[in-house]
Amino acid sequence: FWLKPHGTASAMAKKAKSGGKRKKGSQKADKRARESRGQVGQASLLQAGSRAQRQGGGLPKSGAVIAPGDARKAADLRKGKSTGTGKPVKKAAAKPKVDEFAGCSKSKKRKLIKQEKIAKKNPKFDTVVDTNKFYSQLIDSSKQERDCEGLVSQILKRVDDSPVPLSTFAESRGGSRAVQACLKWGTLAQRKQICDKLVPQLDTLATRKYGVVVVEKLFRYGDKEVVSRKGKKVKSSTKSKGENVPKMTLTLTGAVLKKLAFHRTSCRLLNFVYHYLTSRACKIANAKAHQRRILLELCLNQAGRAALEVGRLMISNPASLPSLKEVLHREGTAKIDDELHGNIVSHLHEVCRRTVDKELLLYQMWHNVWQQYCAIASESQLEELANHAEEGLPLLLSSRPGAEAMIRLLGVSSAKIKRHLCRALKGQWKTLATNEVDYVVLMRLVDTVDDTVLLSKTMFAELGDEMRALAFDKHGSKVLVHILTMDADPKRRRRVMTPYELGQLAIAAPVSRKELSLRCLEVCPKVTMKLRTEFESARAVAEFAADVSARTVLVEYLARTSEEAVVSALLQAVSDALQQGHELKNFHYVLAALKNADKEGILKLGGEGFSSRLEKILPQDRRL
């Protein structure tokens, strides 16, 4: 035992650690060795098998005993590797290979080989290649005399002759482009032919990445006759020439409608159809009734749809179909009991949650649903929905209904959600402040965010350098005026703000607990310090006074600060205008507003009042 080598010390340690067990590979080697020893032990059987092969000229007959070790030799005999006599089996002469790519360059050969591989996996590939040459001629607008109708016919004929149906062909990238071009440049009859083939598969085609664009073109061009073609533009008639669009719209109901609405790709189509129905390009009858039906089918539970008879009213009397707002507020013909109303609200809450889970908040159709739900939901429901949709809240800012829903959600959102929202809007504050929809959301943020340091680092850090641009903007000036008049008298605020803005800002915000006076003390200096640099000269003050939007900012700035230097610059600008013989139309609003502020005691100047100073400058015939 001691004379036998047992390997190195590390190998012996590994063996001791493993408990003396051998590796799996070693076990297999031992098994093969045992099988070979068993084969040697059965030499008589092997000799009998070899003798039978030599006498019969092939394999042993059925029933003959073959040793286990002779299995590989038998397999070789079947494959023709050996006859048992040591002579190879004669194979049939191989056919000479034909080079299919003879005369092609290396790059062309690689391209053809790649296309062959793709064609084996994708049955639509050959059809796309056949139609590409006609597609390229069809979209070539430089050739004014091309036969568009003939090219569309060729594309449709190639697809009909192929084993791939048109609906499957339109799902591919190249096929989608070809079918879109046919719908754009084809005649009304050709468009109807395409519609008849694609409408039965509309729900499946709408869930495909490239197919959904084809369905959008079906709605856009389906019933319009081509009037003229100039360059890349195709002018179609505004009057509907068929029934394709109404037929496709009626297919969007029931299970098909829900399938498309809660699928991220096909929801793009439904959002397009929802807004397209009421556009000028669409002349479908009862378009608004179709819009109401779509929202009711998506937002009401089965009991609600049955109680309101949505399906029957859509057929018999579409004009009497109530809207979602009327149902939730129980107005008009939508008379439902308290129990059913509670069930509908609970179901709508789950629908809103599902839009977050499916990432559908980028579609404005769902913003209408959120707007109506947030208007009637309780505080606890709004708080739960805001927590669930924390990541997707910025997407609501792309439409007015979404912005109104955001305004209500900000009133119940936690500090964490507001912090995330302010950071997510980095780099977009100026765009939001000058947007006709989102400027009210910024005003609401100023009123509801208790962390004014966060606002200083995010909102005011970006708006500080854009004060002049905001002051001269119709909507941006409203943001500045709101900050300057946060604690002003309500009567004074009604002069500078619309009823819509005051109504949105008056919505309850139970989560915001900071007092108005303290908030104003922390926020207003962020604006007044930046505005002060814009009023350094009489010329700059005159420019503010002459602009419709900026003059309100100037008046409210002076009403809050009563800064002597800015008042002196304003009076100097008035004096210069009189000396140059200019009329004072540009100064009328500012001077009249400041005179009223002086009478009310809002404008507090040291020494002589504003009105008396102004009278010294103005001649007797030009006094206000």
C-alpha positions as CSV (number, residue, x, y, z in Angstrom):
1,F,0.0,0.0,0.0
2,W,2.8,2.4,0.8
3,L,4.6,1.7,-2.4
4,K,1.6,2.8,-4.6
5,P,1.6,6.5,-5.6
6,H,-1.5,8.4,-4.3
7,G,-0.9,11.8,-5.9
8,T,0.0,15.1,-4.3
9,A,-0.8,16.2,-0.9
10,S,-3.6,18.6,-2.2
11,A,-5.2,15.8,-4.2
12,M,-5.1,13.5,-1.1
13,A,-6.7,16.4,0.9
14,K,-9.5,16.9,-1.7
15,K,-10.1,13.1,-1.7
16,A,-10.4,13.1,2.1
17,K,-12.7,16.1,2.1
18,S,-15.0,14.5,-0.4
19,G,-15.3,11.4,1.8
20,G,-13.4,9.2,-0.6
21,K,-16.0,9.5,-3.3
22,R,-14.8,9.5,-6.9
23,K,-15.9,12.1,-9.5
24,K,-18.8,11.5,-11.8
25,G,-16.4,11.2,-14.8
26,S,-14.3,8.6,-13.1
27,Q,-17.4,6.6,-12.4
28,K,-18.4,6.6,-16.0
29,A,-14.9,5.5,-17.0
30,D,-15.2,2.5,-14.6
31,K,-18.5,1.6,-16.1
32,R,-17.1,1.5,-19.6
33,A,-14.2,-0.6,-18.4
34,R,-16.6,-3.1,-16.8
35,E,-18.6,-3.3,-20.0
36,S,-15.5,-4.0,-22.0
37,R,-14.4,-6.8,-19.6
38,G,-17.9,-8.3,-20.0
39,Q,-17.5,-8.1,-23.8
40,V,-14.2,-10.0,-23.6
41,G,-15.8,-12.6,-21.3
42,Q,-18.4,-13.3,-24.0
43,A,-15.9,-14.0,-26.8
44,S,-17.8,-17.1,-27.9
45,L,-20.9,-15.0,-28.7
46,L,-18.8,-12.5,-30.6
47,Q,-17.2,-15.2,-32.7
48,A,-20.6,-16.7,-33.5
49,G,-21.8,-13.3,-34.6
50,S,-18.7,-12.7,-36.8
51,R,-19.1,-16.2,-38.3
52,A,-22.7,-15.5,-39.2
53,Q,-21.7,-12.3,-40.8
54,R,-19.0,-13.9,-43.0
55,Q,-21.3,-16.7,-44.1
56,G,-24.4,-14.5,-44.7
57,G,-22.5,-11.5,-46.1
58,G,-24.2,-9.1,-43.8
59,L,-25.8,-8.8,-40.4
60,P,-27.0,-11.8,-38.3
61,K,-30.6,-12.8,-39.0
62,S,-33.3,-11.8,-36.7
63,G,-33.3,-13.8,-33.5
64,A,-29.5,-14.2,-33.6
65,V,-27.7,-13.3,-30.4
66,I,-25.5,-10.2,-30.6
67,A,-23.1,-9.4,-27.9
68,P,-23.6,-6.0,-26.1
69,G,-20.2,-4.8,-27.3
70,D,-21.1,-5.5,-30.9
71,A,-23.9,-2.9,-31.0
72,R,-21.6,-0.2,-32.4
73,K,-20.3,-2.6,-35.1
74,A,-23.9,-3.4,-36.1
75,A,-24.7,0.3,-36.4
76,D,-21.6,0.8,-38.6
77,L,-22.8,-2.0,-40.9
78,R,-26.2,-0.3,-41.2
79,K,-24.5,2.9,-42.2
80,G,-22.4,1.2,-44.8
81,K,-19.1,1.8,-43.1
82,S,-18.0,-1.9,-43.2
83,T,-19.3,-5.2,-44.6
84,G,-17.7,-7.4,-42.0
85,T,-15.1,-8.6,-44.4
86,G,-12.9,-5.5,-44.2
87,K,-14.2,-4.1,-47.5
88,P,-16.2,-0.8,-47.6
89,V,-19.7,-0.7,-49.0
90,K,-20.0,0.8,-52.4
91,K,-22.1,4.0,-52.2
92,A,-24.1,5.6,-55.0
93,A,-22.3,8.2,-56.9
94,A,-23.0,11.7,-55.5
95,K,-24.6,14.2,-57.7
96,P,-22.4,17.1,-58.7
97,K,-23.2,20.3,-56.7
98,V,-24.5,23.2,-58.7
99,D,-23.2,26.6,-57.5
100,E,-26.3,28.8,-57.3
101,F,-24.3,31.9,-56.7
102,A,-21.9,31.5,-59.6
103,G,-20.8,34.9,-60.9
104,C,-21.9,36.8,-57.8
105,S,-19.6,38.9,-55.7
106,K,-18.9,37.9,-52.1
107,S,-21.1,40.6,-50.7
108,K,-23.9,39.6,-53.0
109,K,-23.5,35.9,-52.1
110,R,-23.6,36.8,-48.4
111,K,-26.8,38.8,-49.0
112,L,-28.5,36.0,-50.9
113,I,-27.6,33.4,-48.3
114,K,-29.0,35.7,-45.6
115,Q,-32.2,36.1,-47.5
116,E,-32.5,32.3,-47.9
117,K,-32.2,31.8,-44.2
118,I,-34.8,34.5,-43.5
119,A,-37.2,33.1,-46.0
120,K,-37.0,29.7,-44.3
121,K,-38.1,31.2,-41.0
122,N,-40.5,33.9,-42.3
123,P,-43.0,32.8,-45.0
124,K,-43.9,36.5,-45.6
125,F,-40.4,37.4,-46.8
126,D,-40.7,36.3,-50.4
127,T,-44.0,38.2,-50.8
128,V,-42.4,41.4,-49.3
129,V,-39.5,41.1,-51.7
130,D,-41.8,40.7,-54.7
131,T,-43.9,43.8,-53.8
132,N,-40.9,46.0,-52.9
133,K,-40.2,47.0,-56.5
134,F,-43.8,48.2,-57.0
135,Y,-43.8,49.9,-53.6
136,S,-40.7,51.9,-54.4
137,Q,-42.2,53.1,-57.7
138,L,-45.5,53.9,-55.9
139,I,-44.0,56.3,-53.3
140,D,-41.6,57.9,-55.8
141,S,-43.2,61.3,-56.0
142,S,-40.6,62.6,-58.4
143,K,-42.4,60.7,-61.2
144,Q,-45.6,62.6,-61.7
145,E,-46.9,60.4,-64.5
146,R,-46.6,57.1,-62.7
147,D,-49.7,54.8,-62.8
148,C,-50.7,54.7,-59.1
149,E,-53.8,52.6,-59.7
150,G,-51.8,50.0,-61.8
151,L,-49.0,49.8,-59.2
152,V,-51.5,49.2,-56.4
153,S,-53.2,46.5,-58.5
154,Q,-49.8,44.8,-59.0
155,I,-49.1,44.8,-55.2
156,L,-52.5,43.4,-54.4
157,K,-52.2,40.8,-57.1
158,R,-48.8,39.6,-55.9
159,V,-50.2,39.2,-52.4
160,D,-53.3,37.3,-53.6
161,D,-51.1,34.9,-55.6
162,S,-48.9,34.2,-52.6
163,P,-49.8,31.7,-49.9
164,V,-49.8,34.5,-47.3
165,P,-53.1,36.3,-46.7
166,L,-53.2,40.1,-46.8
167,S,-53.9,40.3,-43.0
168,T,-50.7,38.3,-42.3
169,F,-48.7,40.2,-44.9
170,A,-49.7,43.5,-43.3
171,E,-48.2,42.4,-39.9
172,S,-44.6,42.6,-41.2
173,R,-42.6,45.8,-41.5
174,G,-42.4,45.8,-45.3
175,G,-45.9,44.5,-45.8
176,S,-47.3,47.2,-43.5
177,R,-45.6,49.9,-45.5
178,A,-46.8,48.5,-48.8
179,V,-50.5,48.2,-47.6
180,Q,-50.3,51.8,-46.2
181,A,-49.1,53.1,-49.6
182,C,-51.9,51.2,-51.3
183,L,-54.5,52.8,-49.0
184,K,-53.0,56.3,-49.6
185,W,-52.5,56.2,-53.4
186,G,-55.3,53.7,-54.3
187,T,-58.8,54.4,-55.6
188,L,-61.9,54.1,-53.6
189,A,-62.6,50.6,-55.1
190,Q,-59.1,49.4,-54.2
191,R,-59.5,50.8,-50.7
192,K,-62.8,49.0,-50.3
193,Q,-61.1,45.8,-51.5
194,I,-58.4,46.1,-48.8
195,C,-61.0,46.9,-46.1
196,D,-63.1,43.9,-46.9
197,K,-60.0,41.6,-46.4
198,L,-58.7,43.3,-43.3
199,V,-61.8,44.2,-41.2
200,P,-62.5,40.5,-40.2
201,Q,-59.0,40.4,-38.7
202,L,-59.0,43.9,-37.3
203,D,-58.7,42.9,-33.6
204,T,-55.7,40.6,-34.3
205,L,-54.0,43.1,-36.7
206,A,-54.4,46.0,-34.2
207,T,-52.3,44.1,-31.6
208,R,-49.3,43.9,-33.9
209,K,-46.5,46.4,-33.9
210,Y,-46.8,47.2,-37.6
211,G,-50.3,46.1,-38.2
212,V,-51.8,48.8,-35.9
213,V,-50.6,51.5,-38.3
214,V,-52.4,49.8,-41.2
215,V,-55.7,49.9,-39.2
216,E,-55.2,53.6,-38.5
217,K,-54.9,54.2,-42.3
218,L,-58.1,52.1,-42.8
219,F,-60.0,54.6,-40.7
220,R,-58.2,57.6,-42.3
221,Y,-58.6,56.6,-46.0
222,G,-61.2,53.9,-46.0
223,D,-64.2,55.9,-47.3
224,K,-62.5,58.8,-49.2
225,E,-62.1,59.3,-52.9
226,V,-58.8,60.7,-54.2
227,V,-59.3,64.1,-55.7
228,S,-55.8,65.0,-56.8
229,R,-52.1,63.9,-56.2
230,K,-49.4,66.5,-56.0
231,G,-45.9,65.4,-55.1
232,K,-46.0,63.5,-51.8
233,K,-49.5,64.9,-50.9
234,V,-52.7,63.1,-51.7
235,K,-55.9,65.3,-51.5
236,S,-59.0,63.2,-50.6
237,S,-62.6,64.4,-50.6
238,T,-64.0,65.4,-47.2
239,K,-67.3,63.7,-47.8
240,S,-67.6,60.0,-47.0
241,K,-68.2,57.8,-50.0
242,G,-68.8,54.4,-48.3
243,E,-69.7,52.5,-45.2
244,N,-66.3,51.1,-44.3
245,V,-65.5,53.4,-41.4
246,P,-69.0,53.0,-39.7
247,K,-68.7,49.3,-40.1
248,M,-65.2,49.2,-38.5
249,T,-66.4,51.5,-35.7
250,L,-69.3,49.1,-34.9
251,T,-66.8,46.2,-34.6
252,L,-65.2,48.1,-31.6
253,T,-67.6,46.7,-29.0
254,G,-67.9,44.1,-26.3
255,A,-64.9,41.7,-25.9
256,V,-63.1,43.2,-28.9
257,L,-63.2,46.7,-27.5
258,K,-61.9,45.6,-24.1
259,K,-59.1,43.5,-25.8
260,L,-58.0,46.5,-27.7
261,A,-58.4,49.0,-24.9
262,F,-56.2,47.2,-22.4
263,H,-53.4,46.2,-24.9
264,R,-50.6,48.7,-25.1
265,T,-50.2,48.4,-28.8
266,S,-53.8,48.3,-29.9
267,C,-54.8,51.0,-27.4
268,R,-53.0,53.4,-29.7
269,L,-55.6,52.6,-32.4
270,L,-58.5,53.0,-30.0
271,N,-57.1,56.4,-28.9
272,F,-56.8,57.5,-32.5
273,V,-60.3,56.4,-33.4
274,Y,-61.8,58.1,-30.3
275,H,-60.4,61.5,-31.3
276,Y,-60.7,60.9,-35.0
277,L,-64.5,60.4,-34.8
278,T,-65.1,64.0,-33.9
279,S,-62.4,65.6,-36.1
280,R,-63.2,67.5,-39.3
281,A,-61.7,64.7,-41.4
282,C,-64.4,62.2,-40.3
283,K,-68.0,62.6,-41.4
284,I,-69.5,59.6,-39.6
285,A,-73.0,60.0,-38.3
286,N,-73.5,60.1,-34.5
287,A,-69.8,60.5,-33.9
288,K,-70.2,61.9,-30.3
289,A,-72.6,59.0,-29.5
290,H,-69.9,56.5,-30.6
291,Q,-67.4,58.3,-28.3
292,R,-69.9,58.1,-25.3
293,R,-70.6,54.4,-26.1
294,I,-66.8,53.5,-26.1
295,L,-66.3,55.1,-22.7
296,L,-69.4,53.6,-21.2
297,E,-68.6,50.1,-22.3
298,L,-65.1,50.4,-20.9
299,C,-65.9,52.1,-17.6
300,L,-69.3,50.6,-16.5
301,N,-69.7,47.2,-15.0
302,Q,-72.2,44.7,-16.5
303,A,-75.0,45.8,-14.2
304,G,-74.5,49.4,-15.1
305,R,-74.5,48.7,-18.8
306,A,-77.7,46.7,-18.4
307,A,-79.4,49.4,-16.4
308,L,-78.6,52.1,-18.8
309,E,-79.4,49.9,-21.9
310,V,-76.2,51.1,-23.7
311,G,-76.5,48.7,-26.6
312,R,-80.2,49.4,-27.3
313,L,-79.9,53.1,-27.1
314,M,-76.9,53.2,-29.5
315,I,-79.1,51.5,-32.1
316,S,-82.5,53.0,-31.5
317,N,-81.7,56.5,-30.2
318,P,-78.0,57.4,-30.1
319,A,-78.7,61.0,-29.2
320,S,-80.2,60.0,-25.8
321,L,-77.1,58.0,-24.8
322,P,-75.8,59.6,-21.6
323,S,-72.2,60.5,-21.2
324,L,-69.9,59.1,-18.5
325,K,-70.0,62.4,-16.6
326,E,-73.8,62.3,-16.5
327,V,-73.7,58.7,-15.2
328,L,-71.2,59.4,-12.4
329,H,-73.0,62.6,-11.4
330,R,-76.5,61.1,-12.0
331,E,-77.6,63.9,-14.2
332,G,-80.0,63.9,-17.2
333,T,-81.4,60.6,-18.1
334,A,-78.9,58.6,-16.1
335,K,-81.0,57.9,-13.0
336,I,-79.4,55.1,-11.0
337,D,-79.8,54.1,-7.3
338,D,-77.1,54.6,-4.7
339,E,-76.0,50.9,-4.6
340,L,-75.5,50.7,-8.3
341,H,-73.7,54.1,-8.3
342,G,-71.3,52.8,-5.6
343,N,-70.6,49.7,-7.6
344,I,-69.9,51.7,-10.7
345,V,-67.4,54.0,-8.9
346,S,-65.6,50.9,-7.4
347,H,-65.4,49.3,-10.9
348,L,-64.1,52.6,-12.3
349,H,-61.4,52.7,-9.6
350,E,-60.2,49.3,-10.7
351,V,-60.3,50.4,-14.4
352,C,-58.0,53.3,-13.5
353,R,-55.6,51.0,-11.6
354,R,-55.5,48.7,-14.6
355,T,-54.5,51.5,-16.9
356,V,-51.5,52.1,-14.7
357,D,-50.6,48.4,-14.6
358,K,-50.8,48.2,-18.4
359,E,-48.9,51.5,-18.9
360,L,-51.7,53.2,-20.8
361,L,-51.5,56.7,-19.3
362,L,-49.7,58.0,-22.4
363,Y,-53.1,57.8,-24.3
364,Q,-55.3,60.8,-23.9
365,M,-58.5,58.8,-24.2
366,W,-57.8,57.4,-20.7
367,H,-57.2,60.9,-19.4
368,N,-60.9,61.7,-19.9
369,V,-61.7,58.6,-17.7
370,W,-59.3,59.8,-15.0
371,Q,-60.8,63.3,-15.1
372,Q,-64.3,62.1,-14.5
373,Y,-63.3,59.6,-11.8
374,C,-61.2,62.1,-9.8
375,A,-64.0,64.5,-9.8
376,I,-66.3,62.1,-7.8
377,A,-63.8,59.9,-5.9
378,S,-63.4,60.2,-2.2
379,E,-60.2,61.3,-0.5
380,S,-59.1,57.8,0.4
381,Q,-59.7,56.6,-3.2
382,L,-57.7,59.5,-4.6
383,E,-54.9,58.9,-2.2
384,E,-54.7,55.2,-3.0
385,L,-54.8,55.9,-6.8
386,A,-52.0,58.5,-6.5
387,N,-49.8,56.1,-4.6
388,H,-50.4,53.4,-7.3
389,A,-49.7,55.8,-10.2
390,E,-46.7,57.5,-8.8
391,E,-44.4,56.7,-11.7
392,G,-47.0,57.6,-14.4
393,L,-48.3,60.9,-13.1
394,P,-46.2,63.1,-15.4
395,L,-47.9,61.5,-18.4
396,L,-51.2,63.1,-17.4
397,L,-49.7,66.5,-18.3
398,S,-50.2,65.9,-22.0
399,S,-53.9,66.9,-22.1
400,R,-56.3,69.2,-20.3
401,P,-58.4,66.4,-18.8
402,G,-55.2,64.8,-17.5
403,A,-54.0,68.1,-16.0
404,E,-57.3,68.5,-14.2
405,A,-57.0,65.0,-12.8
406,M,-53.5,65.9,-11.7
407,I,-54.7,69.0,-9.9
408,R,-57.1,66.9,-7.8
409,L,-54.4,64.2,-7.1
410,L,-51.9,66.8,-5.9
411,G,-54.3,67.8,-3.1
412,V,-54.0,64.3,-1.5
413,S,-50.5,63.2,-2.7
414,S,-47.8,62.6,-0.1
415,A,-44.6,64.5,0.1
416,K,-42.8,61.6,-1.5
417,I,-44.9,61.6,-4.6
418,K,-44.6,65.4,-5.0
419,R,-40.8,65.1,-4.6
420,H,-40.7,62.4,-7.3
421,L,-42.9,64.6,-9.6
422,C,-40.7,67.7,-9.2
423,R,-37.6,65.7,-10.0
424,A,-39.3,64.0,-13.0
425,L,-40.1,67.4,-14.5
426,K,-36.5,68.6,-14.5
427,G,-35.7,70.6,-17.6
428,Q,-39.5,71.0,-18.5
429,W,-40.5,73.8,-16.2
430,K,-40.4,76.6,-18.7
431,T,-42.3,74.5,-21.2
432,L,-45.0,73.7,-18.7
433,A,-45.3,77.3,-17.5
434,T,-46.0,78.6,-21.0
435,N,-48.3,75.7,-21.9
436,E,-52.0,76.5,-22.2
437,V,-52.9,73.5,-20.1
438,D,-50.1,72.8,-17.7
439,Y,-49.6,76.3,-16.3
440,V,-52.4,75.8,-13.8
441,V,-50.7,72.6,-12.6
442,L,-47.6,74.7,-11.7
443,M,-49.8,77.2,-9.8
444,R,-51.3,74.2,-7.9
445,L,-47.8,72.9,-7.1
446,V,-46.9,76.2,-5.5
447,D,-50.0,76.0,-3.4
448,T,-49.7,72.3,-2.3
449,V,-46.0,71.6,-1.9
450,D,-44.9,72.3,1.7
451,D,-41.3,71.7,0.9
452,T,-40.5,75.2,-0.5
453,V,-36.7,74.3,-0.5
454,L,-37.6,71.6,-3.1
455,L,-39.4,74.1,-5.2
456,S,-36.4,76.4,-5.0
457,K,-34.1,73.7,-6.2
458,T,-36.3,72.5,-9.0
459,M,-39.0,74.9,-10.3
460,F,-37.5,78.3,-9.4
461,A,-34.0,77.2,-10.3
462,E,-35.1,76.9,-13.9
463,L,-37.6,79.7,-14.0
464,G,-35.3,82.2,-12.4
465,D,-33.4,82.9,-15.6
466,E,-36.6,83.0,-17.7
467,M,-38.6,85.7,-15.9
468,R,-38.8,88.1,-18.8
469,A,-39.9,85.4,-21.2
470,L,-42.6,84.2,-18.7
471,A,-43.8,87.8,-18.1
472,F,-44.4,88.4,-21.8
473,D,-46.1,85.1,-22.2
474,K,-49.9,84.8,-22.0
475,H,-49.8,81.8,-19.7
476,G,-46.4,82.2,-18.0
477,S,-47.5,85.6,-16.7
478,K,-50.4,84.0,-14.9
479,V,-47.9,81.8,-12.9
480,L,-46.0,84.9,-11.8
481,V,-49.2,86.8,-11.0
482,H,-50.5,83.9,-8.9
483,I,-47.3,83.9,-6.8
484,L,-47.4,87.6,-6.3
485,T,-51.1,87.6,-5.2
486,M,-51.1,84.5,-3.1
487,D,-52.3,86.3,0.0
488,A,-54.1,89.2,-1.8
489,D,-57.8,90.0,-1.3
490,P,-60.1,87.7,-3.3
491,K,-61.7,90.7,-5.0
492,R,-58.3,91.7,-6.3
493,R,-57.5,88.2,-7.5
494,R,-60.7,88.1,-9.5
495,R,-59.4,91.0,-11.5
496,V,-56.3,89.3,-12.7
497,M,-57.4,85.6,-12.8
498,T,-60.2,83.8,-14.7
499,P,-63.0,81.9,-13.0
500,Y,-61.6,78.6,-14.3
501,E,-58.2,79.2,-12.7
502,L,-59.7,80.3,-9.4
503,G,-62.0,77.2,-9.4
504,Q,-59.1,74.8,-10.0
505,L,-57.0,76.4,-7.3
506,A,-59.8,76.3,-4.8
507,I,-60.0,72.5,-4.8
508,A,-59.4,71.1,-1.4
509,A,-55.8,70.0,-0.5
510,P,-56.0,68.3,2.9
511,V,-52.5,67.1,2.8
512,S,-50.9,70.6,2.6
513,R,-50.6,72.0,6.1
514,K,-48.3,75.0,5.7
515,E,-50.0,78.3,6.5
516,L,-50.6,80.7,3.6
517,S,-48.7,83.6,5.2
518,L,-45.6,81.4,5.8
519,R,-45.8,79.9,2.3
520,C,-46.1,83.4,0.8
521,L,-43.1,84.6,2.9
522,E,-40.9,81.8,1.5
523,V,-42.0,81.7,-2.1
524,C,-42.6,85.3,-3.1
525,P,-39.0,86.5,-2.7
526,K,-37.9,83.8,-5.2
527,V,-39.9,85.8,-7.8
528,T,-39.5,89.4,-6.7
529,M,-35.7,89.1,-6.5
530,K,-35.5,87.9,-10.1
531,L,-38.0,90.4,-11.4
532,R,-36.2,93.3,-9.9
533,T,-33.3,92.9,-12.4
534,E,-35.8,93.4,-15.3
535,F,-36.9,96.9,-14.1
536,E,-33.5,98.6,-14.0
537,S,-34.3,101.3,-16.7
538,A,-37.3,103.4,-17.8
539,R,-37.2,101.8,-21.2
540,A,-37.6,98.3,-19.7
541,V,-40.5,99.4,-17.6
542,A,-42.1,101.0,-20.6
543,E,-41.8,97.7,-22.5
544,F,-43.5,95.9,-19.6
545,A,-46.3,98.5,-19.5
546,A,-46.9,98.2,-23.3
547,D,-47.4,94.4,-23.3
548,V,-50.8,92.9,-22.5
549,S,-49.4,90.1,-20.3
550,A,-46.4,91.8,-18.8
551,R,-48.2,94.9,-17.6
552,T,-50.2,92.8,-15.1
553,V,-46.9,91.4,-13.7
554,L,-45.6,95.0,-13.3
555,V,-48.6,96.2,-11.5
556,E,-48.7,93.2,-9.1
557,Y,-45.0,93.5,-8.5
558,L,-45.3,97.1,-7.4
559,A,-48.4,96.3,-5.4
560,R,-46.4,93.8,-3.4
561,T,-43.0,95.5,-3.1
562,S,-43.9,99.3,-3.4
563,E,-40.4,99.7,-4.7
564,E,-39.5,103.4,-5.1
565,A,-36.9,102.9,-7.8
566,V,-39.4,101.0,-10.1
567,V,-42.1,103.7,-9.5
568,S,-39.6,106.4,-10.4
569,A,-38.6,104.5,-13.6
570,L,-42.3,104.2,-14.6
571,L,-42.9,107.9,-14.1
572,Q,-39.8,108.8,-16.0
573,A,-41.0,106.6,-18.9
574,V,-44.3,108.4,-18.9
575,S,-42.5,111.8,-18.9
576,D,-40.3,110.7,-21.8
577,A,-43.4,109.6,-23.8
578,L,-45.0,113.0,-23.3
579,Q,-41.9,114.9,-24.3
580,Q,-41.7,112.9,-27.5
581,G,-45.3,113.6,-28.3
582,H,-46.5,109.9,-27.9
583,E,-49.9,109.0,-26.7
584,L,-50.2,107.2,-23.3
585,K,-52.3,104.3,-24.5
586,N,-49.6,101.8,-23.5
587,F,-49.6,103.2,-19.9
588,H,-53.3,103.5,-19.3
589,Y,-53.8,100.1,-17.7
590,V,-50.7,100.4,-15.5
591,L,-51.4,104.0,-14.3
592,A,-55.1,103.3,-13.6
593,A,-54.3,100.1,-11.7
594,L,-51.6,101.8,-9.6
595,K,-54.0,104.8,-8.8
596,N,-56.6,102.3,-7.5
597,A,-53.9,100.6,-5.5
598,D,-52.9,103.9,-4.1
599,K,-56.4,104.7,-3.0
600,E,-56.9,101.3,-1.4
601,G,-53.6,101.7,0.5
602,I,-51.9,98.8,-1.2
603,L,-49.2,100.9,-2.9
604,K,-47.3,102.3,0.1
605,L,-44.7,104.9,-1.1
606,G,-42.6,107.0,1.2
607,G,-43.5,110.7,1.1
608,E,-45.9,111.9,-1.7
609,G,-48.4,109.4,-3.0
610,F,-48.4,108.0,-6.5
611,S,-51.5,109.9,-7.7
612,S,-50.1,113.3,-6.7
613,R,-46.8,112.5,-8.5
614,L,-48.6,111.4,-11.6
615,E,-50.8,114.6,-11.7
616,K,-47.6,116.7,-11.7
617,I,-46.4,115.0,-14.8
618,L,-49.6,114.8,-16.8
619,P,-51.1,117.9,-18.4
620,Q,-54.6,118.9,-17.5
621,D,-56.2,117.5,-20.6
622,R,-54.5,114.1,-20.3
623,R,-55.1,113.3,-16.7
624,L,-56.8,109.9,-16.2
